[in-house]
């Protein structure tokens, strides 16, 4: 146990002391504040068309716990899915591999450290949900159990399951980060599809790791019974819509059952079993080539006849002349090649399919859905635009090169922007054909924003993780039609000039911050 405890403590402290965690925590605090919107807000987090729940302790506590379980599970996976990779990059894993700790013991320690990191964020949202009860309600009694039980039975099993999925993803998919993201998003979508399923049986309760299906069914039963309705679906998450008339109902919480408690234990047991199963396939930081390849290489070397080379002096006249070239174009070409060659090459088939689809599907669908999805598919390419030097320990060389601020950083930005514009060329072309110049400017502004955001967050935090989390949240909110997260102009805005000015100011701020912080890093290497 002393090895497991040491790994958990070191991993937890290392993560919670990073800029990525602190900024994620700040975003979570704001998100927890918005989980219980004011009555005049233009959005809801649990939307029943034509109805609205009374803000009592049960409603505030359960809705906050539901949103925490869903949202923190959604972006929490991106926060904790690099625990093993961090040990590989820092070569700490080689030291751990020499200790008596078993594969299961090591993966269990990573599971618990992932869980503690997410639990810390959930603890903050729990406190804020209590505060929001007193802010949003008047004259309602405060019932402690209406906050403790939902967080205990919704949030904890969900976060434990997500922590285990992050471990399994790293073991089986290893360095294929984008595949981990795609697989998780697909699995998350399947789980959420079950929440509003028509069948209300025991199996449906057991296949819901978040536990929110039980809450949704309880809310639907309350409305259907009180108003003699036949509501079949409830929208979860941030739903933006125009204000309209509604009827109120008072919901007093879930009637907890033994089946529901058993389902929570099943998901915790499944998570432990998944980590134990993954331990049989864990590489234990041994990346040697297969023995057959080594033998084949040895035979090839032995069969190669020895060639004797006569020593000779070096003639300066025979060497090519030194030609100084301080242009940034070779750097742009190199950065583009690095972007194109990163990750599995077959992913370009998916990118190509989305690119071709944007030429033929209706423009509003291509603009609002396919375009943000295609951009998100490149998240792992853009996330290390400004971090790969430190990751590969080359920053000592690049920072001391000739004019790194005028050559290296601009070449990274230009390469990312060129790639983004090439990916969005179908939508750009169609907007030009329809003379929609405002959309063209918005798309170009969006390309600048998403690349500048990657470079700025990479330089400031020194990690890819923060950008990947923020980019995912922006993509989710854009598809969910959240106007404040629209960086490509795919959602209608009332004031086009104000929106365009805001994006330009954001881009200027990100650019100035990137160059200022990188200048400081170069001077204090």
C-alpha positions as CSV (number, residue, x, y, z in Angstrom):
1,X,0.0,0.0,0.0
2,X,2.9,2.4,0.6
3,X,3.7,2.4,-3.1
4,X,0.1,3.0,-4.1
5,X,-0.3,5.8,-1.6
6,X,2.9,7.5,-2.8
7,X,1.8,7.4,-6.4
8,X,-1.7,8.7,-5.6
9,X,-0.3,11.6,-3.5
10,X,2.4,12.6,-6.0
11,X,0.0,12.4,-9.0
12,X,-2.8,14.3,-7.2
13,X,-0.4,17.1,-6.1
14,X,1.2,17.3,-9.5
15,X,-2.2,17.7,-11.3
16,X,-3.8,20.1,-8.8
17,X,-0.8,22.4,-8.9
18,X,-1.0,22.8,-12.7
19,X,-2.4,25.8,-14.5
20,X,-4.7,23.6,-16.4
21,X,-6.4,22.4,-13.2
22,X,-6.7,25.9,-11.8
23,X,-8.2,27.3,-14.9
24,X,-10.6,24.3,-15.2
25,X,-11.6,24.9,-11.6
26,X,-12.4,28.5,-12.4
27,X,-14.5,27.5,-15.3
28,X,-16.3,24.9,-13.2
29,X,-17.1,27.5,-10.6
30,X,-18.8,29.7,-13.2
31,X,-20.5,26.6,-14.7
32,X,-21.8,25.6,-11.2
33,X,-23.2,29.1,-10.8
34,X,-25.1,28.7,-14.1
35,X,-26.5,25.3,-13.3
36,X,-29.4,27.0,-11.5
37,X,-30.3,29.8,-13.9
38,X,-32.4,32.8,-12.7
39,X,-36.0,33.0,-13.8
40,X,-35.2,35.7,-16.4
41,X,-32.4,33.7,-18.1
42,X,-32.7,32.7,-21.7
43,X,-31.6,29.2,-21.1
44,X,-32.5,26.2,-18.9
45,X,-30.5,23.2,-17.7
46,X,-33.5,20.8,-17.4
47,X,-36.0,21.8,-20.0
48,X,-39.6,20.6,-20.2
49,X,-41.4,22.6,-22.9
50,X,-44.2,24.6,-21.2
51,X,-43.3,23.7,-17.7
52,X,-40.8,24.9,-15.0
53,X,-40.0,23.4,-11.6
54,X,-40.3,25.5,-8.4
55,X,-36.9,26.3,-7.0
56,X,-37.0,24.3,-3.7
57,X,-34.2,22.3,-2.1
58,X,-35.0,19.2,-4.0
59,X,-35.0,20.9,-7.4
60,X,-31.8,22.9,-6.8
61,X,-29.9,20.0,-5.3
62,X,-30.9,17.4,-7.8
63,X,-30.4,19.7,-10.9
64,X,-27.0,20.8,-9.7
65,X,-25.9,17.2,-9.0
66,X,-27.3,16.1,-12.4
67,X,-25.4,18.8,-14.3
68,X,-22.2,18.1,-12.3
69,X,-22.4,14.4,-13.1
70,X,-23.0,15.1,-16.8
71,X,-20.7,18.1,-17.5
72,X,-17.8,17.1,-15.2
73,X,-17.9,13.6,-16.7
74,X,-17.9,15.1,-20.1
75,X,-14.8,17.4,-19.8
76,X,-13.3,15.6,-16.8
77,X,-12.3,12.7,-19.1
78,X,-10.1,15.2,-21.1
79,X,-8.6,16.4,-17.8
80,X,-7.5,13.1,-16.4
81,X,-6.8,10.9,-19.4
82,X,-3.1,11.6,-19.5
83,X,-1.9,10.2,-16.2
84,X,0.1,7.3,-17.7
85,X,1.3,9.4,-20.6
86,X,2.8,11.9,-18.1
87,X,4.8,9.1,-16.5
88,X,6.0,8.1,-19.9
89,X,7.0,11.6,-21.0
90,X,8.8,12.3,-17.7
91,X,10.3,8.8,-17.6
92,X,9.1,8.4,-14.1
93,X,7.4,5.2,-15.4
94,X,10.8,3.5,-15.8
95,X,11.5,4.0,-12.1
96,X,8.0,2.8,-11.2
97,X,8.5,-0.3,-13.4
98,X,11.5,-1.3,-11.2
99,X,9.5,-1.3,-8.0
100,X,7.5,-4.3,-6.6
101,X,4.2,-2.7,-7.4
102,X,2.0,-4.8,-9.6
103,X,0.3,-3.6,-12.8
104,X,-3.1,-3.6,-11.1
105,X,-1.7,-1.7,-8.1
106,X,-0.2,1.0,-10.4
107,X,-3.4,1.3,-12.5
108,X,-5.5,1.3,-9.3
109,X,-3.4,4.2,-7.9
110,X,-3.9,6.1,-11.2
111,X,-7.7,5.4,-11.0
112,X,-7.9,6.8,-7.5
113,X,-5.8,9.9,-8.3
114,X,-8.1,10.6,-11.3
115,X,-11.1,10.2,-9.0
116,X,-9.7,12.5,-6.4
117,X,-8.9,15.2,-8.9
118,X,-12.5,15.1,-10.2
119,X,-13.9,14.8,-6.7
120,X,-12.1,18.0,-5.7
121,X,-13.9,19.8,-8.5
122,X,-17.2,18.2,-7.6
123,X,-16.7,19.3,-4.0
124,X,-16.5,22.9,-5.1
125,X,-19.7,22.6,-7.2
126,X,-21.4,21.0,-4.2
127,X,-20.6,24.1,-2.0
128,X,-21.7,26.4,-4.8
129,X,-25.0,24.6,-5.3
130,X,-25.8,25.2,-1.6
131,X,-24.9,28.9,-2.0
132,X,-27.1,29.1,-5.1
133,X,-30.1,27.7,-3.2
134,X,-30.1,30.7,-0.9
135,X,-29.5,33.1,-3.9
136,X,-32.2,31.7,-6.1
137,X,-34.9,30.8,-3.6
138,X,-37.0,32.7,-1.1
139,X,-39.0,31.2,1.7
140,X,-38.1,27.6,0.9
141,X,-36.7,25.3,3.7
142,X,-33.2,24.1,3.3
143,X,-33.0,20.3,3.4
144,X,-29.5,18.9,3.6
145,X,-30.3,15.4,2.3
146,X,-31.6,17.0,-1.0
147,X,-28.0,18.0,-1.7
148,X,-26.0,15.2,-0.1
149,X,-27.9,12.2,-1.6
150,X,-27.9,13.4,-5.3
151,X,-24.2,14.2,-5.2
152,X,-23.5,10.9,-3.4
153,X,-25.5,8.7,-5.9
154,X,-25.2,10.7,-9.1
155,X,-21.8,12.3,-9.1
156,X,-19.5,9.9,-7.2
157,X,-20.3,6.7,-9.3
158,X,-20.2,8.7,-12.5
159,X,-16.8,10.2,-11.7
160,X,-15.4,6.8,-10.6
161,X,-16.6,5.3,-13.9
162,X,-15.0,8.1,-16.0
163,X,-11.7,7.7,-14.1
164,X,-11.7,4.0,-15.0
165,X,-12.6,4.7,-18.6
166,X,-9.6,7.1,-18.8
167,X,-7.3,4.4,-17.6
168,X,-8.6,1.8,-20.0
169,X,-8.4,4.3,-22.9
170,X,-4.7,4.9,-22.1
171,X,-3.9,1.2,-21.8
172,X,-5.6,0.0,-25.0
173,X,-5.2,3.1,-27.2
174,X,-1.9,4.3,-25.8
175,X,-0.7,7.3,-27.8
176,X,-3.8,7.5,-30.1
177,X,-5.3,10.4,-28.1
178,X,-7.8,11.5,-30.8
179,X,-9.2,7.9,-30.8
180,X,-9.6,8.0,-27.1
181,X,-11.6,11.2,-27.5
182,X,-13.8,9.9,-30.3
183,X,-14.5,6.6,-28.6
184,X,-15.4,8.4,-25.3
185,X,-17.7,10.9,-27.1
186,X,-19.5,8.1,-28.9
187,X,-19.9,6.2,-25.6
188,X,-21.1,9.3,-23.9
189,X,-23.7,9.8,-26.6
190,X,-25.0,6.3,-26.3
191,X,-25.3,6.7,-22.5
192,X,-27.2,10.0,-22.8
193,X,-29.5,8.5,-25.5
194,X,-30.7,6.1,-22.8
195,X,-31.8,8.9,-20.5
196,X,-34.9,9.7,-22.4
197,X,-35.6,6.1,-23.5
198,X,-39.2,5.0,-23.7
199,X,-38.7,1.8,-21.7
200,X,-38.9,2.3,-17.9
201,X,-37.5,-0.9,-16.6
202,X,-34.8,-2.2,-14.4
203,X,-32.3,-2.7,-17.2
204,X,-32.5,0.9,-18.2
205,X,-31.6,1.9,-14.6
206,X,-28.6,-0.3,-14.6
207,X,-27.1,0.9,-17.9
208,X,-27.1,4.6,-16.7
209,X,-23.8,5.3,-15.0
210,X,-24.9,8.9,-14.2
211,X,-28.1,7.9,-12.5
212,X,-30.0,10.9,-14.1
213,X,-32.5,8.7,-15.9
214,X,-34.2,7.9,-12.7
215,X,-34.5,11.7,-12.0
216,X,-35.8,12.4,-15.5
217,X,-38.5,9.7,-15.2
218,X,-39.5,11.0,-11.8
219,X,-39.9,14.6,-13.2
220,X,-41.9,13.3,-16.2
221,X,-44.2,11.3,-13.9
222,X,-44.8,14.3,-11.7
223,X,-45.8,16.5,-14.7
224,X,-47.9,13.8,-16.4
225,X,-49.8,13.0,-13.2
226,X,-50.4,16.6,-12.1
227,X,-51.3,18.1,-15.5
228,X,-52.5,14.9,-17.2
229,X,-49.9,15.2,-19.9
230,X,-48.0,12.6,-21.9
231,X,-44.4,14.1,-21.9
232,X,-41.9,11.6,-23.4
233,X,-38.6,13.6,-23.4
234,X,-36.8,16.2,-21.3
235,X,-33.8,18.2,-22.6
236,X,-30.8,18.0,-20.4
237,X,-27.8,20.4,-20.4
238,X,-27.7,24.1,-21.5
239,X,-30.8,24.6,-23.7
240,X,-31.1,28.1,-25.2
241,X,-34.5,29.2,-26.3
242,X,-36.8,32.2,-26.4
243,X,-38.9,32.9,-23.3
244,X,-42.4,31.7,-23.4
245,X,-45.3,31.0,-21.1
246,X,-45.0,28.0,-18.7
247,X,-46.8,26.3,-15.9
248,X,-45.0,25.6,-12.6
249,X,-44.9,22.3,-10.6
250,X,-43.3,21.5,-7.3
251,X,-41.1,18.4,-7.4
252,X,-39.9,17.0,-4.1
253,X,-37.1,14.6,-5.2
254,X,-36.6,11.0,-6.1
255,X,-38.1,8.1,-4.2
256,X,-34.9,6.1,-3.7
257,X,-35.1,2.4,-4.3
258,X,-32.9,-0.6,-3.6
259,X,-32.6,-1.2,-7.4
260,X,-31.1,2.3,-7.8
261,X,-28.6,1.7,-5.0
262,X,-27.6,-1.6,-6.4
263,X,-27.0,0.0,-9.9
264,X,-24.6,2.4,-8.3
265,X,-22.6,-0.4,-6.7
266,X,-22.6,-2.3,-10.0
267,X,-21.0,0.7,-11.8
268,X,-18.3,1.0,-9.2
269,X,-17.6,-2.7,-9.3
270,X,-17.5,-2.5,-13.1
271,X,-15.0,0.3,-13.0
272,X,-12.7,-1.8,-10.7
273,X,-13.1,-4.8,-12.9
274,X,-12.3,-2.8,-16.0
275,X,-9.0,-1.5,-14.4
276,X,-8.2,-5.1,-13.3
277,X,-8.8,-6.4,-16.8
278,X,-6.7,-3.6,-18.3
279,X,-3.8,-4.6,-16.0
280,X,-3.2,-7.7,-18.1
281,X,-2.6,-5.6,-21.2
282,X,-0.6,-2.8,-19.5
283,X,2.9,-2.4,-21.1
284,X,4.6,-1.5,-17.8
285,X,6.7,1.0,-19.7
286,X,8.4,-1.6,-21.7
287,X,8.4,-0.5,-25.3
288,X,10.9,-3.0,-26.8
289,X,10.5,-4.2,-30.3
290,X,9.3,-7.8,-30.8
291,X,12.0,-10.4,-30.7
292,X,11.4,-11.5,-34.3
293,X,12.2,-8.1,-35.6
294,X,15.4,-8.0,-33.6
295,X,16.5,-11.3,-34.9
296,X,15.7,-10.3,-38.5
297,X,17.7,-7.1,-38.0
298,X,20.7,-9.0,-36.6
299,X,20.7,-11.4,-39.5
300,X,20.6,-8.6,-42.0
301,X,23.6,-6.9,-40.3
302,X,25.6,-10.1,-40.2
303,X,25.0,-10.8,-43.9
304,X,26.1,-7.4,-44.9
305,X,29.7,-7.4,-46.1
306,X,32.1,-5.2,-44.3
307,X,33.3,-2.1,-46.2
308,X,36.6,-0.6,-45.4
309,X,36.8,3.2,-45.8
310,X,40.2,4.8,-46.1
311,X,40.6,7.7,-43.8
312,X,40.9,11.0,-45.5
313,X,41.2,14.6,-44.5
314,X,38.4,17.2,-44.8
315,X,38.9,19.7,-47.6
316,X,37.2,23.0,-47.0
317,X,37.0,23.6,-50.8
318,X,35.0,20.4,-51.3
319,X,32.3,21.5,-48.8
320,X,29.2,23.5,-50.2
321,X,29.2,27.2,-49.4
322,X,27.4,28.4,-46.4
323,X,24.3,30.4,-47.4
324,X,22.5,32.3,-44.7
325,X,18.7,32.1,-45.0
326,X,16.6,33.8,-42.3
327,X,13.3,33.4,-44.0
328,X,10.3,31.9,-42.1
329,X,9.0,30.0,-45.1
330,X,11.1,26.9,-44.3
331,X,9.7,26.9,-40.8
332,X,6.1,27.3,-42.1
333,X,6.7,24.3,-44.3
334,X,8.1,22.3,-41.5
335,X,5.2,23.1,-39.1
336,X,2.7,22.2,-41.8
337,X,4.4,18.8,-42.3
338,X,4.4,18.2,-38.6
339,X,0.7,19.1,-38.4
340,X,-0.2,16.8,-41.4
341,X,1.8,13.9,-40.2
342,X,0.7,13.9,-36.6
343,X,-1.6,11.1,-35.5
344,X,-2.9,8.1,-37.5
345,X,-2.9,8.8,-41.2
346,X,-6.2,7.0,-41.7
347,X,-7.9,9.8,-39.7
348,X,-7.5,11.9,-42.8
349,X,-10.1,9.7,-44.5
350,X,-12.6,10.9,-41.9
351,X,-11.4,14.4,-42.4
352,X,-11.7,14.0,-46.1
353,X,-15.2,12.6,-45.8
354,X,-16.4,15.6,-43.7
355,X,-14.6,18.0,-46.1
356,X,-16.5,16.5,-49.1
357,X,-19.8,16.4,-47.2
358,X,-19.6,20.1,-46.6
359,X,-19.7,20.7,-50.3
360,X,-23.1,18.9,-50.8
361,X,-25.1,19.1,-47.6
362,X,-27.3,22.1,-47.0
363,X,-25.1,25.1,-46.1
364,X,-26.8,25.7,-42.7
365,X,-26.0,22.1,-41.6
366,X,-22.5,22.3,-42.9
367,X,-21.9,25.6,-41.1
368,X,-23.6,24.7,-37.8
369,X,-22.6,21.1,-37.4
370,X,-20.0,19.6,-39.8
371,X,-17.7,22.6,-39.6
372,X,-17.2,22.6,-35.7
373,X,-16.9,18.8,-35.7
374,X,-14.2,18.9,-38.4
375,X,-12.3,21.5,-36.4
376,X,-12.5,19.5,-33.3
377,X,-11.1,16.5,-35.1
378,X,-7.8,18.5,-35.3
379,X,-7.7,19.2,-31.6
380,X,-4.6,17.1,-31.0
381,X,-2.8,18.6,-33.9
382,X,-3.3,22.3,-32.8
383,X,-2.9,21.6,-29.1
384,X,0.8,21.1,-29.3
385,X,1.6,23.9,-31.8
386,X,3.4,25.8,-29.0
387,X,4.1,23.0,-26.5
388,X,6.0,20.4,-28.6
389,X,9.4,22.2,-28.0
390,X,9.1,21.6,-24.2
391,X,7.6,18.2,-24.6
392,X,10.6,17.1,-26.6
393,X,13.1,19.1,-24.6
394,X,14.0,21.3,-27.6
395,X,13.1,24.6,-26.2
396,X,16.7,25.3,-25.1
397,X,17.6,25.1,-28.7
398,X,14.6,26.9,-30.3
399,X,14.6,29.8,-27.7
400,X,18.2,30.5,-28.4
401,X,17.8,30.5,-32.2
402,X,17.9,33.6,-34.3
403,X,14.9,35.8,-33.6
404,X,12.5,33.2,-32.2
405,X,9.7,35.7,-31.7
406,X,9.9,37.0,-35.3
407,X,10.4,33.6,-36.9
408,X,9.4,30.5,-34.9
409,X,6.2,31.7,-33.2
410,X,4.8,33.4,-36.4
411,X,5.5,30.3,-38.4
412,X,3.6,28.1,-36.0
413,X,0.6,30.5,-36.1
414,X,0.7,30.8,-39.9
415,X,0.9,27.0,-40.3
416,X,-2.1,26.4,-38.0
417,X,-4.1,29.1,-39.7
418,X,-3.3,27.8,-43.2
419,X,-4.4,24.3,-42.2
420,X,-7.7,25.7,-40.6
421,X,-8.6,27.7,-43.7
422,X,-7.9,24.7,-46.0
423,X,-10.2,22.5,-43.9
424,X,-13.0,25.1,-44.0
425,X,-12.5,25.9,-47.7
426,X,-15.8,24.3,-48.8
427,X,-17.9,26.4,-46.5
428,X,-15.9,29.5,-47.3
429,X,-16.3,28.9,-51.0
430,X,-20.1,28.4,-50.7
431,X,-20.4,31.6,-48.6
432,X,-18.5,33.5,-51.3
433,X,-20.7,32.2,-54.0
434,X,-23.8,33.3,-52.1
435,X,-22.1,36.7,-51.5
436,X,-22.4,36.2,-47.7
437,X,-19.3,38.3,-46.8
438,X,-20.2,38.5,-43.1
439,X,-20.0,34.7,-42.8
440,X,-16.7,34.7,-44.7
441,X,-15.2,37.2,-42.3
442,X,-16.6,35.2,-39.3
443,X,-15.1,31.9,-40.5
444,X,-11.7,33.6,-41.0
445,X,-12.0,35.2,-37.6
446,X,-12.9,31.8,-36.2
447,X,-9.8,30.2,-37.7
448,X,-7.6,32.9,-36.2
449,X,-9.3,32.5,-32.8
450,X,-9.0,28.7,-32.6
451,X,-5.3,28.7,-33.6
452,X,-4.4,31.7,-31.4
453,X,-6.3,30.0,-28.5
454,X,-4.2,26.9,-28.9
455,X,-0.9,28.8,-29.0
456,X,-1.9,31.2,-26.1
457,X,-3.1,28.4,-23.8
458,X,-0.1,26.2,-24.7
459,X,2.4,29.0,-23.9
460,X,0.7,30.1,-20.7
461,X,-0.1,26.7,-19.2
462,X,2.8,24.7,-20.8
463,X,0.3,21.9,-21.5
464,X,-2.0,20.7,-24.2
465,X,-4.7,19.7,-21.8
466,X,-6.3,23.0,-21.0
467,X,-6.8,23.8,-24.7
468,X,-8.3,20.4,-25.4
469,X,-10.8,20.8,-22.6
470,X,-11.8,24.4,-23.6
471,X,-12.0,23.4,-27.3
472,X,-14.3,20.5,-26.5
473,X,-16.6,22.7,-24.4
474,X,-16.8,25.3,-27.1
475,X,-17.7,22.6,-29.7
476,X,-20.3,21.1,-27.4
477,X,-21.9,24.6,-26.8
478,X,-21.8,25.5,-30.4
479,X,-23.7,22.4,-31.4
480,X,-26.1,23.1,-28.5
481,X,-26.7,26.5,-30.1
482,X,-25.1,28.6,-27.3
483,X,-24.6,32.1,-28.8
484,X,-21.8,33.1,-26.3
485,X,-19.6,30.2,-27.4
486,X,-20.0,30.8,-31.1
487,X,-16.5,31.6,-32.5
488,X,-17.3,30.8,-36.2
489,X,-20.5,32.8,-36.6
490,X,-22.7,29.7,-37.2
491,X,-25.5,31.0,-34.8
492,X,-27.5,34.1,-35.7
493,X,-26.6,37.2,-33.7
494,X,-28.7,40.3,-33.1
495,X,-25.8,42.7,-33.4
496,X,-23.4,41.7,-36.1
497,X,-21.1,44.6,-35.5
498,X,-20.8,43.9,-31.8
499,X,-20.1,40.2,-32.4
500,X,-17.4,41.0,-35.0
501,X,-15.7,43.6,-32.7
502,X,-15.7,41.1,-29.8
503,X,-14.0,38.4,-31.9
504,X,-11.4,40.9,-33.2
505,X,-10.6,42.1,-29.7
506,X,-10.3,38.5,-28.4
507,X,-7.9,37.6,-31.2
508,X,-5.8,40.7,-30.5
509,X,-5.7,39.8,-26.8
510,X,-4.7,36.2,-27.5
511,X,-2.0,37.3,-29.9
512,X,-0.5,40.0,-27.5
513,X,-0.6,37.5,-24.6
514,X,1.1,34.8,-26.6
515,X,4.0,37.1,-27.8
516,X,4.4,38.7,-24.4
517,X,4.6,35.5,-22.4
518,X,6.8,33.8,-25.0
519,X,9.1,36.9,-24.9
520,X,9.4,36.5,-21.2
521,X,10.1,32.8,-21.5
522,X,12.9,33.4,-24.1
523,X,14.6,36.0,-21.9
524,X,14.4,33.9,-18.7
525,X,15.4,30.5,-20.2
